[in-house]
């Protein structure tokens, strides 16, 4: 998932410290911490991403996963305190940059879960690298992030190269499209993902059958006209659910009857809300994230009073990696970063191990379908 370059400024930074009692350990590299005497009071994790604005729901999903990990940790280990400090960037790189400075200036923060978006990851990675602060993103998927040479940046989710190739394969193989049309929102995420879809479509993609819109756009009439004039039988949109929902709604109103497909930035019930049930039906939304385990959502709801969502499991796993590091006595940035880089275990989101660039070694891409006016999050189809 990427970032919004032109998000509306909806408020000031929300930096909330949620003090949660904890002290734990693990005897192996698993993504669930246990109990240990290796504990220093007053330590915190940080989260950086959007928790308000049009895309705040995604960040709230991640914060919820972190809170659940800390709650698990607390229940087992009541003798120490580990907290989470939440920094609301609204997904905007310009807002994220000064927040990154705040984060690295806080000596209580031992690791960052985030950033939530690709653009803010690219804007802040050098700050975290210079400070040596270990970073694990649950959701930033732009391929170039791990090509920057940063040694402190990791992600527990597959990148856009894998997702774009899987989406293209689905369009050509399952849908058997002969005239695909690819649209992106111009963001680091949307443009990057769309580029890999185009690459995967190969000779079936005509460069004339593409367009770029803007984040925050509501009138897609010009793009709709291009799609209908092209006689496209499949549309892929690289971007987020707010624009994706409006786009498919306007496409259907114009008589477009082909496949509408988008990536993980749209894989949220808010897509259906924006599109309307009728227009959203049949849409395919891909994500490098499978459904949560059967008992995960009930545990999540007991802590957060709301259902889990996209990236909740990844954030839970990322937080637990840091907690396992604390259990092992890795309180300095350098020691924690070494621990994270060498980590190997099974999380609730799947197997976790990082390559030398910080990318996760294994990732499965799933296709989620909108059926009967609802996004079916429980029964996705693996497509990679």
C-alpha positions in Angstrom: 0.0 0.0 0.0 1.2 3.5 -0.8 0.6 7.0 0.3 -1.5 10.0 -0.7 0.4 13.0 -1.9 -2.6 15.4 -1.8 -4.6 14.3 1.3 -6.8 17.0 2.8 -5.4 18.5 6.0 -8.0 17.4 8.5 -6.3 18.1 11.8 -3.1 18.3 13.8 -0.9 15.5 14.7 -2.4 12.9 17.0 0.3 11.4 19.1 -1.3 9.2 21.7 0.7 7.2 24.2 -1.2 4.1 25.3 0.6 2.8 28.3 0.1 -1.0 28.5 1.7 -3.1 31.2 4.0 -5.7 29.7 7.2 -7.7 30.1 7.8 -10.9 28.2 10.0 -13.4 26.5 10.2 -16.2 24.0 12.5 -19.1 23.7 12.3 -19.2 19.9 11.8 -16.7 17.1 8.0 -16.8 17.0 5.7 -13.9 16.4 4.1 -14.2 19.8 6.0 -13.0 22.8 6.1 -14.9 26.1 7.6 -14.0 29.5 11.1 -13.1 30.6 13.1 -11.1 33.2 14.5 -9.0 30.3 12.5 -5.9 30.9 13.0 -2.2 31.1 10.1 0.0 32.2 9.0 2.9 30.1 9.8 1.5 26.7 7.4 2.1 23.7 6.7 1.1 20.2 5.7 3.8 17.7 3.1 3.7 14.9 3.3 6.2 12.0 0.5 6.3 9.5 -3.0 7.7 8.8 -5.4 7.3 11.6 -7.7 10.1 10.5 -9.0 11.4 7.2 -10.3 9.4 4.2 -7.8 6.6 4.8 -7.6 6.6 8.5 -9.5 3.3 8.8 -6.4 1.5 7.4 -4.2 3.0 10.1 -6.8 2.2 12.8 -6.7 -1.4 11.7 -2.9 -1.4 12.2 -3.0 0.4 15.6 -5.6 -2.2 16.7 -3.2 -5.0 15.8 -0.5 -3.4 17.8 -2.8 -2.9 20.8 -3.8 -6.6 20.7 -0.2 -7.7 20.6 0.5 -5.5 23.6 -2.6 -6.7 25.4 -1.5 -10.3 24.9 2.0 -9.4 26.2 0.5 -7.6 29.2 -1.7 -10.5 30.3 1.3 -12.8 30.5 3.7 -10.2 32.0 2.3 -7.7 34.4 5.6 -6.5 35.9 6.8 -4.0 33.3 5.4 -1.5 30.9 5.6 -1.2 27.2 3.4 1.3 25.4 2.6 2.5 21.9 2.8 6.1 20.7 0.6 6.8 17.7 1.7 9.5 15.2 -1.1 10.4 12.7 0.5 11.4 9.4 -2.8 11.2 7.5 -0.7 9.3 5.0 0.9 12.5 3.8 4.7 12.5 3.3 5.0 16.2 4.2 3.3 15.5 7.5 5.2 12.3 8.1 8.6 13.9 7.8 8.5 16.1 11.0 6.8 13.2 12.8 9.8 11.0 12.0 12.0 13.5 13.6 9.8 13.4 16.7 10.0 9.6 16.8 13.7 9.3 16.5 14.1 12.0 19.2 12.1 10.0 21.7 14.5 7.7 23.5 11.7 5.6 24.9 10.8 4.2 21.4 12.6 1.0 20.6 11.0 0.3 17.2 8.5 1.6 14.7 5.5 -0.3 13.3 5.0 1.5 10.1 5.0 3.7 8.1 1.6 2.7 6.8 2.1 4.1 3.3 4.7 4.0 0.6 5.2 7.7 0.0 5.7 8.5 3.6 8.1 5.5 3.9 10.2 6.9 1.1 10.1 10.3 2.7 11.1 9.2 6.2 13.3 6.1 5.7 16.5 8.2 5.7 15.7 9.7 9.0 15.1 6.3 10.6 18.3 5.0 9.0 20.4 7.8 10.3 19.1 7.3 13.8 19.4 3.5 13.5 15.8 3.0 14.5 14.4 -0.4 13.4 11.3 -0.2 11.2 8.8 -2.9 10.3 6.0 -1.8 8.0 2.8 -3.8 7.9 1.6 -2.3 4.6 4.0 -0.2 2.5 4.4 -2.1 -0.7 6.2 0.1 -3.2 9.1 -1.9 -4.6 11.7 0.9 -4.5 11.6 1.3 -0.7 13.8 -1.6 -0.1 16.1 -0.5 -2.9 17.3 2.6 -1.0 20.1 0.9 0.8 18.5 1.3 4.2 19.5 -1.3 6.7 16.8 -0.6 9.3 13.7 -0.9 7.1 11.7 -4.1 6.9 8.2 -5.1 5.8 6.0 -8.1 6.7 4.0 -7.9 3.5 4.7 -8.7 -0.2 5.7 -5.8 -2.5 3.9 -4.5 -5.6 6.0 -6.5 -8.0 4.4 -9.7 -6.7 0.9 -8.3 -6.5 1.0 -6.6 -9.9 2.2 -9.9 -11.6 -0.6 -11.9 -9.8 -3.2 -9.3 -10.8 -2.1 -9.4 -14.5 -2.1 -13.2 -14.5 -5.7 -13.2 -13.2 -6.8 -10.7 -15.8 -5.3 -12.7 -18.6 -5.8 -16.2 -17.3 -9.0 -16.3 -15.3 -10.8 -13.4 -17.0 -9.2 -14.0 -20.4 -9.2 -10.3 -21.1 -8.1 -9.2 -24.6 -8.5 -5.4 -24.0 -7.3 -4.5 -20.5 -7.3 -0.9 -19.4 -5.0 0.3 -16.5 -5.6 3.4 -14.4 -3.5 4.8 -11.5 -3.9 7.7 -9.0 -0.4 9.1 -9.5 0.7 8.2 -6.0 3.9 6.2 -5.2 1.7 3.2 -4.4 -0.9 3.4 -7.2 1.5 4.3 -10.0 4.0 1.7 -8.8 1.4 -1.1 -8.6 -0.2 -0.2 -12.0 3.3 -0.3 -13.6 3.7 -3.9 -12.5 0.3 -4.8 -13.8 1.1 -3.3 -17.2 4.4 -5.3 -17.2 2.6 -8.5 -16.4 0.0 -7.9 -19.2 2.9 -7.9 -21.7 1.8 -7.7 -25.3 -1.9 -7.7 -24.3 -1.5 -4.2 -22.9 -1.8 -1.3 -25.3 -0.2 1.9 -23.9 -3.1 3.9 -25.3 -5.4 2.1 -22.8 -4.2 3.7 -19.7 -4.9 6.9 -17.7 -3.9 8.7 -14.5 -6.3 10.4 -12.1 -5.7 12.2 -8.8 -6.2 11.3 -5.2 -9.2 13.3 -3.9 -10.8 13.3 -7.4 -14.5 12.8 -7.5 -15.4 13.3 -11.2 -14.0 10.6 -13.4 -16.0 11.4 -16.6 -12.9 11.9 -18.8 -11.4 8.6 -17.7 -14.8 6.8 -18.1 -15.1 8.1 -21.6 -11.6 6.7 -22.5 -12.5 3.3 -21.0 -15.8 3.0 -22.8 -14.3 4.2 -26.1 -11.5 1.6 -25.9 -14.0 -1.2 -25.6 -12.0 -2.5 -22.6 -13.2 -5.8 -21.1 -11.2 -5.4 -17.9 -10.1 -2.4 -15.8 -7.4 -2.4 -13.2 -7.1 0.6 -10.9 -4.0 1.3 -8.8 -5.0 3.5 -5.9 -7.3 3.7 -2.9 -10.8 2.7 -2.0 -12.4 6.2 -2.0 -11.5 6.9 -5.6 -11.8 3.3 -6.7 -15.4 3.2 -5.4 -16.4 6.3 -7.2 -14.7 5.3 -10.4 -16.4 1.9 -10.7 -19.7 3.6 -9.8 -19.3 6.0 -12.7 -18.1 3.3 -15.0 -21.2 1.2 -14.4 -23.4 4.2 -14.8 -21.8 4.7 -18.3 -22.6 1.1 -19.2 -19.3 -0.6 -18.6 -19.9 -4.3 -18.0 -16.4 -5.7 -17.8 -14.2 -6.7 -14.8 -13.2 -4.0 -12.3 -10.1 -4.9 -10.3 -8.0 -3.0 -7.9 -5.2 -3.7 -5.3 -4.9 -3.7 -1.6 -5.4 0.0 -1.3 -9.0 -0.7 -2.2 -9.5 -3.9 -0.3 -11.8 -2.5 2.4 -15.5 -2.4 3.0 -15.3 1.3 2.4 -14.9 0.5 -1.3 -18.4 -0.9 -1.4 -19.7 2.0 0.5 -18.2 4.5 -2.0 -19.3 2.5 -5.0 -22.7 1.4 -3.9 -23.6 -2.3 -3.6 -24.8 -2.7 -7.2 -21.8 -1.1 -8.9 -19.3 -2.9 -6.5 -20.7 -6.4 -7.1 -18.3 -8.6 -8.9 -15.3 -6.4 -8.3 -12.0 -8.2 -7.5 -9.7 -6.6 -5.0 -6.2 -8.1 -4.5 -4.0 -8.0 -1.5 -0.7 -9.6 -0.3 -2.6 -10.5 2.9 -4.8 -13.5 3.7 -7.8 -13.6 6.0 -7.1 -13.6 9.8 -7.1 -16.9 11.7 -10.5 -17.9 13.0 -10.0 -16.7 16.6 -8.1 -13.5 15.7 -11.1 -11.3 15.1 -12.8 -12.2 18.4 -9.6 -11.4 20.3 -9.1 -8.2 18.4 -12.7 -7.1 19.1 -12.3 -7.8 22.8 -9.5 -5.2 22.9 -10.6 -2.7 20.2 -14.4 -2.9 20.3 -14.4 -3.1 16.5 -13.7 -5.8 13.8 -10.2 -6.4 12.6 -9.4 -5.3 9.0 -6.7 -5.2 6.3 -3.2 -5.1 7.9 -4.4 -5.8 11.4 -2.6 -9.2 11.4 0.5 -7.7 9.8 0.7 -5.0 12.5 0.1 -7.6 15.2 3.0 -9.7 13.9 5.3 -6.6 13.5 4.6 -5.6 17.1 5.3 -9.1 18.3 8.7 -9.2 16.6 9.8 -6.2 18.5 8.3 -7.6 21.8 10.3 -10.8 21.2 13.4 -8.7 20.7 12.8 -7.0 24.1 12.3 -10.5 25.6 15.7 -11.4 24.3 17.2 -8.3 25.9 17.6 -6.3 22.7 16.9 -2.9 24.0 19.4 -0.8 21.9 18.5 0.2 18.4 21.5 -1.7 17.0 20.8 -4.9 18.8 17.1 -4.8 18.0 17.8 -4.2 14.3 20.1 -7.2 14.2 17.4 -9.3 15.9 14.7 -8.2 13.5 16.9 -8.8 10.4 17.6 -12.4 11.6 14.1 -13.1 12.7 12.3 -16.2 11.5 9.0 -17.5 12.7 5.3 -18.1 12.0 3.0 -15.1 12.5 -0.8 -15.0 12.3 -0.3 -13.4 8.8 2.0 -16.2 7.7 5.6 -17.2 7.8 8.0 -14.3 8.5 11.7 -14.0 7.5 13.4 -11.1 5.8 15.9 -11.1 3.0 19.0 -8.9 3.0 17.0 -5.9 1.7 14.3 -6.1 4.4 11.6 -7.7 2.1 9.6 -10.6 3.4 10.8 -13.9 1.8 7.4 -15.5 1.3 4.1 -13.8 0.3 0.9 -15.1 -1.2 -1.4 -12.7 -3.1 -5.2 -13.2 -2.6 -8.2 -12.1 -4.6 -11.2 -10.9 -2.7 -14.6 -10.6 -4.3 -17.6 -8.3 -3.7 -20.6 -10.5 -3.5 -24.2 -9.5 -2.8 -23.2 -6.0 -1.9 -20.5 -7.0 0.6 -16.7 -7.5 0.4 -16.1 -11.2 1.2 -13.1 -11.0 3.5 -13.3 -14.6 4.8 -13.0 -16.5 1.5 -10.4 -15.0 -0.8 -8.7 -17.0 -3.6 -4.9 -17.3 -3.6 -3.7 -16.2 -7.0 0.1 -16.5 -6.7 
